[in-house]
Amino acid sequence: MITDVVAIATGTVKLLQPFLPYLDPFKTALQKKLTDTTAGAAWDQAKGLWAKITGRFKDDKELHESAEAVAALPNNATLQKALTEVLAQRLKDAPDLTEELLQLLGGEKRLQEIVAGNEATIENIRQSMAGAGVQRVEAGDKAKISGVTMEQK
């Protein structure tokens, strides 16, 4: 039984976020253009997740509007959080879909990551994880990373 629908919704939205502008079914030309020029596991994974979500919730106006907002402004953290909350609410009542999304995200393997852009500063971060999984810190050009502790129990 899956209990952490928020984590699954968060992972789903994080993976979908850069691709949502191209996954809208009404933007066929853009979708074709991205498909022709972008070959990769993340794009294929995003298409699979999106197909499952839209297949189940195709008539869900609130979810659709939240996804459209993220598609319009993909880097807006507030809109991403709103989409995550709406999706998590829906997943609470759809354990079968939650399980499918979890498998499309890579299963129960844990992932803790901190990603920052160019010239970012990452300081005093502690990641602690029980069980199998991946912990990583990634930063762009000219970034400063210090005081990072990773622990796996």
N, C-alpha and C positions, 0 to 999 in steps of 0.2 A: 504494500500500500504506500503510495507516495504522499508524503505529508507537506513537503516544502514547495508548494505551488509558486510561491513568490520567487524563490531561487530559479525555478524553471522558467517562469515568465521573464525574469530579469535576463537570464542567459539568452532566451529567445529574442527579446527586443534588442539586446546588444549585438547579436549576430545579424538581425534583420536591418538594423538602423542604417547602415550605409547603402543597403540595397533597396530599401522601400521606395525610393523615387522610381525605380525600374520595375518594381513588382506590381504596381497598380495595373489591373487588367485593362484599364482604359488608355494606357500609354503603350500600346503595342509597338509602335515604331522605336521608342526608346528601349523597350524590353528586347527587341530584336537586335538593336545596335549593341547593347551591352553583351548579349549572348554571343554575338559574332566576335567581339573583341576581347572578351574576358572569359578565359577558361580557368576554372579553379574550383577547388573543393568548397571554399566558402560560398561562392555563388550557387553551386549545386545544392549545398546544405540550406541556404536561404530560400531557394525555390521550393525545396521539399517542405520546410517549415511553413512557408506561406501557403502552400497548397493545402496542407492539413488544417491550418487555422481558417482560411477562407472557405474551405469545404464544409467545415462544421458551423462556422458563424457567418455565413454569407449574407444573412439578413439582419445582422446585429449592427444597428445604426451607430451606437456609441463606440464600439470597437472600430468600425470602419472610419468614423470621423477622427478618432485618435490616431489611427494609422496614417490617414491622409495628412494630419498635422505634422507628424514626424517625417513623412515623405517630403513635405514642403520645406521643413527646417530640420534636417537630419541631425544636426549637432546641438540642438536645443535640449538640454538636460531635463528641463521641466516637462516638456512634451514627451520625452522618453519615459519619464517617471509616470506620467498620466497613462500612457499606453501600457506600461508594465502593470499598473494597478488594475486597469480594466481587464487585461488578459488574465491576470492572477485570479480575479473574481470569477471569470468564466471557467477557468480551469478547476476551481473548487468543485464545480458541479459536473465535471467531465474527466473522471479519473482515467478513462481509456485514452483520451486525447493527451492528457498529461503524460502518461506513460510513453505514448508515441513520440511526443516532443522531446522527452528525456532521452530516448534512444537516438533520435536524430541529432541531438546535441552531443552525443558521445557516451551515453550511459551514465552510470552513477559515479564515475571517476570524478573526483573533485578538482576544481580549478580555482586558484586564487591568483589574480593578476592585478598589477598596477601598471597602467599605460599612460604615459604623459608625452606631450608634444615637444617640439623643438624649443630649446633654451629653457626647459622646465627645471624645477628643483624638486627633488624627491628626498625627504629627510625623515628620519626617525619612524620608519615603518616596521611593523612586526607582523609577520604572517605565521600562523600556527594552524596546523592541519592534522587531524586524526585520520588514519587510513591512507589508502592509495590516492595519488593525485599529482597535480602539477602546480608549482608555485613559480611565479615569474614576475620580474620587474622589467619594464621596457620603457625606454625614453628616446626621444629624437636627438637630432644634432645639437651639440653644444649644451646638452643637459647635464645637470649635476645630480649625482645619486650618493647619499651618505646615510649611515646609520640604519641600514636595512638588515633585519634579522628574519631568517626563515627557519621554521622548526617543523619537522614532520614526526609525529608520534606513531 
